[in-house]
Amino acid sequence: MRTLDLLFGRPLATSEERAEQIGPPAGIPIFGLDALSSAAYGPEAALTLLIPLGLVGVHYIVPVSFAIIGLLIIVYFSYRQTIEAYPQGGGSYTVATENLGAGPGLLAAAALMIDYILTAAVGISAGVGALISAVPSLHRHTLLICLAILALLTIINLRGVRDTGVAFLVPTYLFLGTLLIVIVLGIYRSFAHGGHPVPVVAPPALPRATTALTWWLLLKVFSSGCTAMTGVEAVSNGVMAFRPPTTKNAKITLTIIIAFLIVLLAGIALLCRAYGIGATDPASPGYQSVLSQLTAAVAGRGIFYYTTIGSILLVLSLSANTAFADFPRLARAIALHDYLPHVFILRGRRLLFSHGIVALVIFTAALLILFGGVTDRLIPLYAIGAFLAFTLSQAGMVVHWHKQGNATGRMLVNGIGAIATGITLLVVLVAKFLDGAWVTAILIPALILVMTFVRKHYEQTARETDSPEPLCVEDLHPPHVILPVDKWNRISEKGLRFALTLSPDVQVVHIDFGDEDKEGSIGQIWEDLVLKPIRAAGLTEPRLVMIRSPYRSFAQPLVEHILAEQKKIGDRQIAVLVPELVVKHWYENLLHNQRANLLKLILLVKGNERVIVVNIPWYLHQ
């Protein structure tokens, strides 16, 4: 327990939940890291597709970035209204389900779940990419570093909301501070040199153009750059994490996040064009991220450079926290509607929905391993889920305001948001389909089918187990008790004593492997050590049944006998008592056979409602 407390903090009582709520300063790193860190890989994803255009391609990053900023502003105003309308948390799943129905709600849920998993994977892999830019010798250890960061993030996030916010404060504000210095200094030098600044460290030479610009290429560049908008929904989904006034604090946090993101996107685009900085091949040994080139060009490769790259690495890696913050809440909301296992509703020792965190970690690790931890391979899968969720959320808000009446202005804002994000979704899907977006297009319907199956299972379970009628006390009879016994000892004695208190109809079953002539076998001691004391006490004698098993099988002949007995006695219940040795330390289980556990498992699988399994534990204290 001390180890758990050291790693994850002491357990929190339900009454301590208010102390775990946060304000805007902590809300920015918790809910804004995904959006803010996307400034590090969104422009780079767009520039990567412009590599065939050479130096000419760099100039197109500015109009593309400003188009993305315009879309970002539309989404910002839309989500401000969502926060106001859903102060209890208005994620896409909640808004779509309440206003558009169960089908669109499931579509939003599947899209968001995939988006959050990709958020964690892309954030970590992009952070490691920044590290490799500074230390190229680590290139061959990419995947190992990714998994190590994922493990560290898991421990941090399992400590609770407040501890997570405190842990991320310094890296987040260091990231913002260093990048803002780079942007301000770079723009100042650009103006001072008439728009053609001299880089302190020259970026890698751009290749010669090998193709011409086409509308199709421009659409693909825009769709890749739109990854910079992922994570915008996080605040509206986690409104209840803020301290009162929750709505006001959530809107302030969203405003600050969007303002910083706009400055970063615009500044990076303008400086890339001014300094002639383009993307490099992420799979090549000489890879340098765009921000690495930009920082070196503006400030050189001194202490400030490594501080900036370090902060980028930290924030990109920690940007997975947005997924850690919102995925468990989303999973809980879906589970409350019976579309996911109910275990996601349970709160852990630190008032977290920790089962959601564990599920997120498993899926993220699988993605990182599958794609080798390389960001560029994950980007094509990204953004589709986010924009599908954006579109459904805004469309749901249009219906919400229509129901309210007298809200034409608000309905117009959300309507514009729905149209803009819907068009962007189609552009991203078409442009990235062959590059890997088809995987997401398949995963979303598959996940919906899984959730539908889970819902049907819970509905069937509820129908079969629901009992509005009063307790039925008719036809109550003692059960037919079966006690499996290997040999006579204190464990089997305890089991038989309990069996005699349950019913006069007791059957002791022993599986004979052909060695019953051995001294001390159950057959030899049965009369003296069992039946004589029972007769003296005036109790009903139990029957001893010996089942031959020439091939030394234990569970199969025993289960067959139990099921055969159940057919003989009709509607009466059979209570199978399973004596079991319980050791003091977990590793001592390795020294004992697990027949009891095997028997219980087979009976649960092959039995029926009239076969009851009862544990009879014997605790080994010494």
N, C-alpha and C positions, 0 to 999 in steps of 0.2 A: 504493500500500500504506500510506503514511503517513496518507492521508485515512481509510482503513478503520480503522486502529489508533486514530486520534483519535476517530472516531465510535463504534466498537464495541469498542474495546480490542484488545490484542494477542491473537494466537491462543493457545489453551491446549492443552497436551499432555494426552493421556489420563491420564497419571500425576498431573496436577494436579486431578483430579476431587474428591478428598477436601477440598481447600481451598475448593471451591465449595459444600460442604454447610453448612447453617445450623442455628441454634438457635431457640428460641421467640421471642426478641426480633425477629429478622428474619422468622421464619415468620408472625407476625401480619400485617405489611403485605403479604407475598407471597401468603399463602393466605387471609387474613381480610378483605381489603379489600372483596370483593364482599358478604360477609355483613354486615360492619359498616356499609358505606355504604348498604345497603338500608334502614337505619333512616331515611335521608333521603327515600326515595321510596316505601317501603312504606306507612307511615301516610298519606302524601299521596295515594297512589292510592286508598286506602279513603275518605279524606275527600272526594275529588273526587266520588265517587258519592253522598255524603251532602249535596251542595250543595242539591238540591231540598227537603231537610227543614229548611233554615235552621239556626237556633240549636239546635233540638231534635236535629238530626242529629249535632252535635258530641258530645253526651253518649253516643252509641252507640259512639264510637271506643274507649272504655275496655274494655267487655266484649269487643269484637271483638279488640282488641290482646291481652288476657289469654288469650283462646282460642288465638290464634296462639302466644303464649308457651308455653302448655301443650303444644301440638303440637311446638314447638321443643325442649322438654325431652325429650320422647319420642325425637325424632330424634337428639338429642345422645347419649343413653345407647346408642342403637342403633349409632351410628357409632364410639363408643369401643370397642365389641366388634369392629366391622369392622377397626379399626386393629390390634387385638390379634391377630385371626385372620389378617390379611394384612399382615404387616410389610413385604412387598416392594411394597406399594401395592395397596389394595383398592377401586378405583373400582367403580361399578355395573357397568360392562362386564365386568370381570374376575370379580366375584362372580357375576353372573348367568350368564355363559358357563360357568364351572366347575361351578355347582350346578344351574342350570335348563336348560342346553343352548344350542345355537347360536342358535336363534330368539329367545328372550328376551334373549340377549346382544346380538344385533343391534338389537333394539328399544331396549335401554338405550343402546347406542352412538349410535344416531341421535338419541335424545332428548337425550343429553348434548352431542353436537356442536352441535345447534341451540341448546341452552340456553347454551353457552359463547359462541356468536356473539352471541346476544341480550344476554348479560351484558356483553360489551364495548360493544355499541351503546347499551344502556340506561344503563350507567354514564357513558359520555361525554356522552350527551345530557342526563342528569340534572345532571351537573356544569355544563354550559353553561347549563342552566335556572337553577341557583343564581347563576351570574354575571349573567345577565340580570335576575334579581330585584334585584340590587344596582345594576346599570348598565342600565336599560331601553333606552337608546339603541342598545345592541348587538343588539336583538331581530332586526333585519333581516339580521344577519350570523351567525345561529345555525348554519347548515350549514357555513359556512366555518370557524368556530371549532371545530366538532366534528371536521372533517377535519384541521385543524392539530394538535389534541390527539392524534388517532390517530397521526399521523406522529411526533410527539414520543415517544409511548408505544412505538412500534415501535423507535425508536433505543435507548431506555432498556432495553427487554427483550432486545434482541439483544446487549447487553453481558454477559449472563450472570446467573445466579441471585444470586450474592453482591452484585454491583454494583447489581442491581435492588433487593434488600432494603435496602441502605444508602441508596439514593436515596429510598426510600419511608418510611424510619423517621420522619423529622421531620414530614412531612405527616400521617402516620397518628396519631402520638401528639399532635400539635397538635389534630387533629380530635377525638380522644377527650377531650383535656383541656378544650377550649373547650365542647364539648357537655355534659360532666359538670358544668362550672361553671354553665352555663345551667340544667341540671336541678336541681342542688342549690340554687342561688340562687332559682329559680322556686318550688320546693317550700317553701323557708323562708318566702318572702314570702306564699305561699298560706296556710300555717299561721298566719303573723303577722296576716293579715287575715281569719281565719275562713273560709278557703276561697274568698274573693272578692277576689283581689289586684287592685290598680289597675295597669294596664299603663303602662310608661314611654312607649311609643309605641303608641297605640291601633291594633289591627289593623283591616283593612277591615271595614266593616259587613257582617254576613251577610245574605243576601237573605231575604225572607219565604218561609215554607214554601209550596211549590206542590204537594206530594203527601204522602201518608201512608206510614208505614213498612209494608212488606210483607215476608213471609218471603223472597220472591224477591230483593228489594232487599238484604236482610240477607246472603243467600248471596253475592250479587255483591260486596258490600263485603268480606266475609271472603275471598273468592277474590282480590280485588285486593290486600288487605293481606298475603296469603300470599307476595307477591313479596319480602317482607322475609326469607324463609327461603332464598332462593337463595344458592348459594355455600357452604352448610354442608358439602357433600361434599368440598370442595376438599382439605382436609387428608388425608383417607383416601386420596385419589387420588395424593397426592404425598409419601407417607411416606418414600420413598427420598431425598428432598431434604434430610432432616434428618441431622445428625451423630449418631453413636452416643451413648447408646442411642436408636436411631431411634424405636422404639415409644413410649418414655416421653416423648421430646421432642414427638412428634406429638400425644399425648394431652394434654399440658400446653398446647400451642398451641391445640388445639380447645376445651379447657375455658375458657381465657382469652377466646377469641373469643366463645363462646356467652354467657359471663357478661356481657361488655360489651354484647352485643346485647340481652340481656334487660333490662338497666338502661336502655338507650337507648329501647327500644320502650315500656317501662312509663312512663318519665319523660315522653316526648313525649306519650303518650296522656293522662296525668293533667294535664299542663300545658295541653294544648289545651282540655280541658274546663274547667279553672279559669279560663283567660284568654279563653274563647270564641273560639278560633281555628279557622277552617275553611279549606278549600281555595279557591283562585280559579281562574278559567278560564285554563289555560296558553296558550291561543291568543290571549288578549286582550292589548293593549299594557300594561295596568296589572297584569299578572301578578306575584304575589309567592309564593314557595314557602312552605310551612308553617314550615320552619325559619327562614326569613328573618323572618316575622311573629313567631315565638316568641322569637327572639333579641332583636328590637327591643322586644318587649313586656316582656321581663325585664330587659334591660340597656341599652336605648336604642340610638340609631344613632351611637355613637362609635367609637373605635379598636377596642374589643373586638368590636363588631358586625362591622366589616369584616374583622377577623382571623378571626372565626368563619366568616363567609361565604366568605372566601378558603380556609380549611382545608376547608370542605365542598366547594367547587369542586374543589380539588386531589384530595381523597379520592374523590369521585364519579368524577372523570375517571380517576384512577389505579386505581379498582376494577376496571377492565378488565384489570388485571394478573392477577387470578385466572384469567381466561380465557387470558391469555398463558402463565401458568404450567402450566395443566392441559390445555388443548386440544392442544398438541404431544405431551404424554405419552399422552393418550387416542388421538390419531391414530397414534402409534407402536404402541400395544398392538393396535389394530385392524389395522394394516398387518402386524404379526407373524403374524396369522392370515390374511393374504392378502385381506382385505376392503377395503383401501385401497392405493393405489400404494406400492411399496416405498421410494420416495424419502422418505417420512415416517419411515423407520427411521434414516436417515443423520443423523449428528451434525455440526453446523457447527463453525466455527472457535473458538467460545466454549463448546464442549461442550453446545450446545443442539440441539434438534431444530428447526432454523431453518426448514425447509420448512413445518412445521406453523404456525409463527408467520406466515409469509408468507400461507398460505392463510386463516388467521384474519383477517388485516388486509384481504384482498381482500373477503371476505364481509361483514365489519363495515362497510367503506366503502360497499359496495352497499346495505346496510340503511339506513345513515344518509342516503344520497342519496335512496333510495326514499321514506323517511318524513320527509324534511326536517329530521332531527335533533330532532324533538319527542318527548319521553319518553312523553307520554300516548298517542301513537299506537302505541308499541311495547309498552306494558304488557300489552294483551290477548294478545299472542303469548307473553308471558313466563310462567314458573312451571309451565306444563304439562310441559315437558321435565324440569324439576328434580324435580317430584313423581312423574313416571313413573319417573325414575331412582331416587329414594328408595324407591319401592314395590318395584321389581325387586331392588334391592340388599338390602333387608330380607327379602324373601321368599327370596332366595338364601341369606342368612345363616341363616334358619330351617332350610333343607335342610342347610347346612354343619354346624350344631350337631347335627342329627339323625344325620348320618353319624358324627360324633365319638362320640356316646353319652355318657351321664352329664352332660349339659349342659342339663337341663330349664329351669333358671332363665334361662340365656342365650337359649335358644330362645324362651322366653316374652317376654323383652324385645324381641327382634327381631320376634316375631310381632305384638306390640302395635304396634310401629313400622310394620310392613307394613300392618296393618289401618287405622291412623290416616291414614297418608299415602295409602293407596289410596282411602279415602273422600274425603279432601281433593282428590285428583286428579279424581274424578268430579264433585265440587262445582265445582271450577275450570273443568273442561271444559264442563260444562253452562251455568254462569253466564256464561262468557266466549265461548261458541261463536260467537254471532252478532256479537260485537264484534271478532272477528278471530282467535279461537283455532282456527277452522276451518282457517286457513292452516297452523298447526303440525300439526294433525291430518292434513293432506294431505302436508306436507313429510316427516314421519317415515316413512310407508310408501314415499314416493318415494326417500328416501335409502337405505332398506333395499334397494330394488330395485337401486340403483346399486352398493351394496356387494356384493350377490349377483352382479351381472354381473362386477365386478372379480375376485371369487373364482373364478368359472367360467373367466375368461380365464387366470388364473394356473394353474389346474388343467390346462387344455388345453395351455398352454405347457409345463408340466412333463411331461405325457405325451409330447408330440412331441419334446422336446429331451433327455429322459432317455436315457442310454446306459450301461447296466451292462456292456456287452460290451467286450472289449479292442479296441485300435486295429486297424482293418482296413487292411491294406497291399496288397491286391489291386487290380488294374486301375488303377494309378496312371499317368497320362499327363500330359505337359505340356499346359497349357491352350492354347486357341485365343485369342491375344491380339489385341485391337482397340485401336488407338491413335488417338483423334480428334485431328486436327491442323488448325489454322487457317492458320498460315503457318510457314515455317522460321525458327526462332530458337533461342536457347539453351534455352528452356523445352521446346520440342518435341524438341530434341536430347537433353536429359536423359531425356525420356520414352521415346524410341526406344532409347537405350542400355540402359535398364532392361528394355525389352521383349525385346531380343535375348538378355538373360541368362536370361529366364524360359522361353522356348520358341522352337523353330525356326519355328513357325507364327505369324507376325506379319502383321497386316493394318493398314495405315495408312489411315484413312478421312478424306476431306476433303469438306466440303459446298461445292459450287460454286454461287455465287450468280449465275453468268453473267459473271464478270469474270476468267476464267482466262487471258485473253490479256494481262493486265497483266504488266509486267516484275517478276520476282522471285516470281511465283506458284509454288505448290508443284509444279505440273505442269512448269514450265520448269526448275526447279533439281533435280528429283528424280534425274535420271540422274547429273549431275556431283557434287552435294554429298552424295548419300545412297548410291546404288547402287555407285559406283566404290570408295569406301572399304570398303564391305561385301565386295565381290568380292575386293579386295586382301587382306582379312583372312581369306578363306576361309569366311565365314559364310553362312548361308542367307538369301537375299534376301527382304525383306518385300514384300508386295503393296500397291500403291497403288490404292485404290478411290475413284473420284470419283462423288459423288452429286449430281445436279442438283436445285436447289431454286429454281425460278423466282420463288417468292413470299418468298424470303429467310428461310424458317423454318430454324432450326438444330437444335433438340432433337428435333422430331417425326420428320423423315426419318432422323436418326441412330439414334434408339431403335428405329424400325421395322426398320432394317437389322440392328441387333444382335440383335433378337428373331428375325428371319428366319434369320440365321446360326446361332443357337442351335438352331433346328429342324432345320437341315441336318446339323449335326454330332452330333446325338443326345445320348448321355449324357456327352459330354466337357464340361468346364467352359469358360466364356468369361471371360477376365479383361479387363475394360475399364479401361485406364489413362487417368486424367484428369489431364493436366498442368495446373498451377494456379499462378498468380503469388501469392505471399504478401508483402504490403506490411508495412512496419515499424509504421505507425500505423493505427489502426482507421478514421480518417476518410479515409484514402487509398483505401479500398475504394470510396468514392463515385466515384472517378475511373476505375474499371475496370468493364467489364461482368461480370456474374455468371453467364456461361454455364456455367461448370464446376459451380457449385452447383445450377443448374437441372437440368443433365444428371444429376447424382448423385441429386437428389430424384426425378426421373421414373423413373430406373432402379430405385430402391428401391421405388417404388410399383408399377411395371408389370413388373418383372423377376421372377425366380424363383430357387430355390436353386442353379441352375447358372450364374447370371450374377453374377460377383464384380466389385465396383468397387474400384479401387486408386487412392489419391491419389498424385500425383507433384508434390510442392511445389517451387517455385523461389522462394528467399527473396531479396527485394530489399533489399540492405543499405544502399545509398546513398540 
